[in-house]
Amino acid sequence: MGSRGAWVAVAVLLGVLPLSFDSVLSLGILNQMLIAVLFALSYNTLLGQGGLLSFGHAVYFGLGGYVAAHAMRLGELGSLSLPLVLLPLAGATGGLLAALLLGSMSTRRGGTAFTMISLGLGELLAAAALILVAFFGGEAGISGDRTAGPALLGQSFASETAVYYHAAVWVFLGTLCLAAFRQTPAGRLAMAVRDNPLRAQCLGYSPARVRLICFLVAGTFAGMAGALFAIHNEIITSQALGTANAGQVLLMCFLGGTGYFLGPVLGAVLLTLCTALLSDYTTLSTLYLGLLFVGCVMFLPGGLSELLLQLHVRWRQRTLRTLARPLARCALPTAILLSCGVLLLELAAREGGILRVAALELPARSGWSWFGLAGAALVAAVLLRRELPALQQAWRAADAAYDRWSRP
Amino acid sequence: MSLLRLDRVSMQFGRTRVLQDVSLRVEAGECHAIIGPNGAGKSTLFHLISGLLTPASGRIEFAGEPIHGLPSEQIARRGIARSFQISQLFPRLSVAENLRCALLWPMGYGCSLRHLLGREKALNARVDALLEALGLQALREVPAGELAYAAQRALELGLAIAGDARLILLDEPVAGMSHSEAAAALALIRRVTAERALLLVEHDMSVVFELADRITVLAQGEVIATDTPARIRANPRVQEVYLGSTVAAEAGGPRDA
């Protein structure tokens, strides 16, 4: 495999990251990123590879987490002694079994039928989690102590660093498995069924069976990610199963791009970082993420990975320079427009008081701050409208060059 | 024993009768063409044989076993491959990947999780051989959805002939191709179906009369005649309902009855 070097580089990067980000806070964020990466990759196995849009993927994540949390709790009570390093496997098994049970119903049909069943099952499980207290622990969820299990290699997982390395190893292995799955006959047939189930059927493959295999793989690694989540937080609640969590992972995949294996990785890292950092500054982080999603679907249907790839290609054929000028001319109005929009939203979210940004003081009750911001936004929008055609033209010209280049 | 045998097969959509008591036999190794005017039920017949539709009544047997009512994938696994009138490819997969998918079942991989495709030398050698036979080597990494029409038709044909099917159904394999492309496709069809049975729907009469050992004429859902090309051309009833002057004109030259 020619990509062996890349995998080694990723492993080294995962190894050295905690050396430069060694505070408990940043280790926590790194941990969340790792978990999100595995979850998003498992989701993209369904969406990008199998063409199956699911609104209920959090179910397998959550159930994997509950299995791990129960194992931790039983370890605490002394009735089960499973080393912590094996809990992700328990979670993966949980995800696999749940996917087998629910997936055998939902994967018979693709398309809208699959999506609606996934939504129904997601809601069902989220509701059941609050009712079936014995397993799901009601609103309090299930909590456990990750240090309670038997130590392995003298490691008790009390420190955040140890938890990070544990997660890193499992996420690395999981990513390796999901990448390999794309190269197996079953993984390739999942793409074939995504593209044309009728043709796949006439070549001798049962689309339902191929979809089920794809679903099982996705469920397994979602379960593993859920177990890592439970280990990291030492608690899991019904929120992990819910459609909000399922929407989050959809957003990650869309933002990063579903067309490439690394797209969801990009989306998961960025979104985790944004969520973690934004919550310090604003109460509107979910609103911004929603706007980001809408913007992404409208303007970047291929996601960031597609954009990066196109920029890379233009870099290699040296047409990137032709884009630099129009891009620079658009940058300032875009920045003004976006910041004015953000400030307006922040003002709207306040009942009174003063919004302070750097040297700027904006009283929420004063008409001047509203009109000032709206006026600035309007001017920026007009400027942007004047500059955009040049950028679009340059982009199209580069596109034409790209087509000539890619098809000799 | 015939390889494929249709026995009084009927099909209707709602109250519209599309096929009425169609009986047909395809012998091992023969090339059997089905001709008929538009709406005669030719494509419906293909859908019935390949399991995309289930006949309202009648029997379809392949190699002595009934196959009507089986799902398509089961029928494909028994050894019936088909092409479509409107290309049915995997648009986001490359040309080579399309062919590889067509070979996975015949070569025994199925939905395996234990093999990595890049390492399967025999499989990839066969993909290369197919690409060469189809004249698609230069396009091997191009997504099928971005191919020009002729290349799409070539790949469609490739998907049908890739496996080891004993019977191949081709639905207008050379429609829309240029003269030279059609000639190359015909040569390829003849080569790969030398040992196999071929059931062909084609509007181009020169192709039909060149390839077919026997011809069945279908009109308004009924079989009018099944015979050798020479006798079909001479059959007055066939001329009356369908062929008329087209055969003489398109097959070229004086009748060799």
HADDOCK unambig.tbl for C-alpha pairs under 7 A between the chains (distance, minus, plus):
assign (segid A and resid 183 and name CA) (segid B and resid 116 and name CA) 5.30 0.50 0.50
assign (segid A and resid 183 and name CA) (segid B and resid 117 and name CA) 5.61 0.50 0.50
assign (segid A and resid 184 and name CA) (segid B and resid 112 and name CA) 6.75 0.50 0.50
assign (segid A and resid 184 and name CA) (segid B and resid 113 and name CA) 5.48 0.50 0.50
assign (segid A and resid 184 and name CA) (segid B and resid 114 and name CA) 6.86 0.50 0.50
assign (segid A and resid 184 and name CA) (segid B and resid 115 and name CA) 5.45 0.50 0.50
assign (segid A and resid 184 and name CA) (segid B and resid 116 and name CA) 4.76 0.50 0.50
assign (segid A and resid 184 and name CA) (segid B and resid 117 and name CA) 5.74 0.50 0.50
assign (segid A and resid 185 and name CA) (segid B and resid 104 and name CA) 6.98 0.50 0.50
assign (segid A and resid 185 and name CA) (segid B and resid 109 and name CA) 6.78 0.50 0.50
assign (segid A and resid 185 and name CA) (segid B and resid 110 and name CA) 6.96 0.50 0.50
assign (segid A and resid 185 and name CA) (segid B and resid 111 and name CA) 5.57 0.50 0.50
assign (segid A and resid 185 and name CA) (segid B and resid 112 and name CA) 5.47 0.50 0.50
assign (segid A and resid 185 and name CA) (segid B and resid 113 and name CA) 6.49 0.50 0.50
assign (segid A and resid 185 and name CA) (segid B and resid 115 and name CA) 6.81 0.50 0.50
assign (segid A and resid 185 and name CA) (segid B and resid 117 and name CA) 6.54 0.50 0.50
assign (segid A and resid 186 and name CA) (segid B and resid 111 and name CA) 4.24 0.50 0.50
assign (segid A and resid 186 and name CA) (segid B and resid 112 and name CA) 5.45 0.50 0.50
assign (segid A and resid 186 and name CA) (segid B and resid 113 and name CA) 5.86 0.50 0.50
assign (segid A and resid 189 and name CA) (segid B and resid 101 and name CA) 6.57 0.50 0.50
assign (segid A and resid 192 and name CA) (segid B and resid 90 and name CA) 5.77 0.50 0.50
assign (segid A and resid 195 and name CA) (segid B and resid 90 and name CA) 5.04 0.50 0.50
assign (segid A and resid 195 and name CA) (segid B and resid 91 and name CA) 6.23 0.50 0.50
assign (segid A and resid 195 and name CA) (segid B and resid 92 and name CA) 6.65 0.50 0.50
assign (segid A and resid 196 and name CA) (segid B and resid 89 and name CA) 6.83 0.50 0.50
assign (segid A and resid 196 and name CA) (segid B and resid 90 and name CA) 5.69 0.50 0.50
assign (segid A and resid 199 and name CA) (segid B and resid 88 and name CA) 5.92 0.50 0.50
assign (segid A and resid 199 and name CA) (segid B and resid 89 and name CA) 6.80 0.50 0.50
assign (segid A and resid 201 and name CA) (segid B and resid 72 and name CA) 5.94 0.50 0.50
assign (segid A and resid 201 and name CA) (segid B and resid 73 and name CA) 4.89 0.50 0.50
assign (segid A and resid 202 and name CA) (segid B and resid 72 and name CA) 5.70 0.50 0.50
assign (segid A and resid 202 and name CA) (segid B and resid 73 and name CA) 5.60 0.50 0.50
assign (segid A and resid 202 and name CA) (segid B and resid 76 and name CA) 5.77 0.50 0.50
assign (segid A and resid 202 and name CA) (segid B and resid 81 and name CA) 6.95 0.50 0.50
assign (segid A and resid 203 and name CA) (segid B and resid 73 and name CA) 6.59 0.50 0.50
assign (segid A and resid 203 and name CA) (segid B and resid 76 and name CA) 5.86 0.50 0.50
assign (segid A and resid 203 and name CA) (segid B and resid 81 and name CA) 6.84 0.50 0.50
assign (segid A and resid 203 and name CA) (segid B and resid 102 and name CA) 6.00 0.50 0.50
assign (segid A and resid 204 and name CA) (segid B and resid 73 and name CA) 3.97 0.50 0.50
assign (segid A and resid 204 and name CA) (segid B and resid 74 and name CA) 6.35 0.50 0.50
assign (segid A and resid 204 and name CA) (segid B and resid 76 and name CA) 4.81 0.50 0.50
assign (segid A and resid 204 and name CA) (segid B and resid 77 and name CA) 5.15 0.50 0.50
assign (segid A and resid 204 and name CA) (segid B and resid 105 and name CA) 6.53 0.50 0.50
assign (segid A and resid 205 and name CA) (segid B and resid 73 and name CA) 5.41 0.50 0.50
assign (segid A and resid 206 and name CA) (segid B and resid 73 and name CA) 5.83 0.50 0.50
